[in-house]
């Protein structure tokens, strides 16, 4: 025989009562920012195009040398392509700094 041992009575509350104001009403109110974000500058899109330009130029240079690199042993090709595939990251730090602050150095 199965009994009601361990079951809670049906009339017991399962949590706190619903608040006076619903969550949706709080979302409908405009949020106030103590420090509004600054307006976007022209440096961000310009920096983005500069990054894409750097990648395109390096890809063209590396691609134009593929005949020479293709004749090397596979292990040497792997090292060269890993190095050349990550070299485009080097100019990103000053470029991203310029995009954010307008200065090339900290």
N, C-alpha and C positions, 0 to 999 in steps of 0.2 A: 504494500500500500504506500502510495506517495503522498506525503503530507506537505504542508506549507512551511516546513522548517527552513529558516534562512531567508525567507522572502519578507520583504518590507510590506507594511500595511499600505493599501492603495491610497489612503487619505494623506499620507506623509508628503510634505513639500520636498521637491527634488533640487531646490536651489533658492536663490534670492528672488524676491518679488521683482517684477519689471519696474524699472525706474520711471520717474515722472516724464522725462524727455527721452525720446527714442534716439538711437544712434544716427538715423537718417536726418533728423532735425539738426543734429550737430554738424553733419556734413554740409547741409545747405547754407550754413552761416559762413561768410567770407573769413578766410584766415588772415590774421595780421602778422606780418613779418617785421621783426625789430630792425633788421638790416636787409632791405630788398637787394636782390642780386643786381650787379651792374649791367648795363645794357651791352649786348654783344658788340664786338669791335670787328673791323675789317681784317684784323690779323689772323683770326681763326680760319676763315675760308682761304685766305692767302697762304697760310702755313700748310693747310691741307693740300692745296695744289702744289706747293713746293715739295712736300713729302712724296706725292704721286710722281712729280717730275724727277726727283732723285731716283726713285725706284725704276722709272722708265729708262732713264739714261744708263743706270747701272745694268739693267737687263739687256739693253742694246749692246753695250760694251762687252758684257760677258757672252752674249749670244754671238757676237761677231768673232769671238775668239774660240768658239766651240770646235772648229776644225783642228786647231792646234791642240787644245786640251783633249779632244777626242782620241788623239794618237797616243796619249799617255796610258800607263797601266791603270787598271780600275781603282786600286787603292789610292793612287795619287789623285785621280779625278775626284774621288769621294772627298778627300781632304780639301782640295781646291774649291769644289762646289759648296762644301759646308762653310768654308771661310768666306767665300764670295757671297753666299746666301745670307750671311749674318752681318756683313760689313755695312749694309745700308742702315743699320741701327745706330752706328756711331754719330751721325749728325743729328739724330733725333732729340737728344737731351737739350742742346742749346736752342734748337728750333722750337721745341715745345715750351721751353722757358720764355722765348721771345713771344710766342703766341699768347701766353698767359699774362706776362708782365710788360712786354714791350722792350725789355732789356735782353741783351745777348748773354750777359754774365750775371751771376747773383750779386 
